[in-house]
Amino acid sequence: MDENPDGLLVDNPDGLLVDPPDQLRPFISHGRITAMPVKRTRRRLLLNEVAQAFEPGRRYPEAAVDEILKQVFDDHCALRRYLVDEQFMSRTAVGVYWRAGGTVS
């Protein structure tokens, strides 16, 4: 585990959501999502940030997706559903996921 600038321990080795855009700051604290935005535009912006954790073209078993999402949100199952529902990720019937949208940097 690493320490953030406030001295709190965080389990976010990839630095996901550590420096979010200003309009997402009310929903993120210390690299973790504290609340899901109600407005779809902000929620999609947040999901785009989360989608950056997944490499385009790579396939992930559900357990691997869950481990990544647990680093940033307590309700990782809801976050996974949001990513699929908003087409940032796709999945097969047997639970294999891949990044299907979002910006690529």
N, C-alpha and C positions, 0 to 999 in steps of 0.2 A: 504494500500500500504506500501511497505517496501522501505528502502533506500539501494542502493548498496554501495560498498566502495568509489565510487566517489561522493556520496551524491545525486545521481539521484534517483527519485522515480520510482519504478518498480512494476508492478502488476504480480508477478510470485511467488505465495505463496509456490508452490511445489519445487522451486529451480531448475526447469528444465533448462538445458543448462547453468547453472551458472559457472560450471567448465568443459568446453568442452576439448576433447583431442586436443593436439597441432595442428594437421593437420586441425582441424575445426575452430580454433581461427580466421582466416581471415574472416570467414562467420558469426561470432557471436560477439555481443557487448552487455555487460550488460544483459546477459541472453536472448537476442533476436536475431533472425536470421536477418542479414542485407542483405544477398544475398544468393541465392540458388546456390550451386556448380554446375558447368557445367559438370565436370567429374563425371561419374556415380558412381565410387567407393567412392568418397568423399560424393556425394549426399546420397548414401545408408548408409554411416556411420552416416551422420547427421540425416537421417530418423530413423535409429536405436535408436539414442539418444532421439528423439522426441517420439518414440513408447514406451519408458520407462514410459511415463506419464499414460499409459493405462494398467489397471490390466488384466493379462491373465484370460480368462474365463468369464469376465464380459461383458455385452452388454450395449452399450451406444446409446442413441438417438442422432440424428445428432446435435441437439442444444447443447448437453453436449460436444460432440467432438469439435464443433466450439468454445465453451467457453475456452476449454483447449488450443486449437491451437492459439486463439487470443492472449493468453499470451506471445507467442513466435514469432509470425510472422504476419505482417500486412495483407498479402494475405492468410488468413486462408483457403479459399476455394481451392486455388492451393496446399497448403500444404496437405490438406485432400486428394486431388486427387493423389498427389505423394505417399502418404502412401498406398492408395488402389492400384495404378498402380504397385508399387514395392512390393506388397503383404505383407506389414507390418500390414495392416488392411484389413478386408473384410466387406461387407455390404449386407443387404437385399434390395429388391426393394422398401421397405417402409422406408428406411433410418435408419436402426438399424445397428450399427457398433460394431465390436469386433476386438481385437488384434489377428492377424493371423501369425505374425512372429517377428523377432528380438530376441535379446538376453534376457535372463531372469536372473535377479540377485537376 
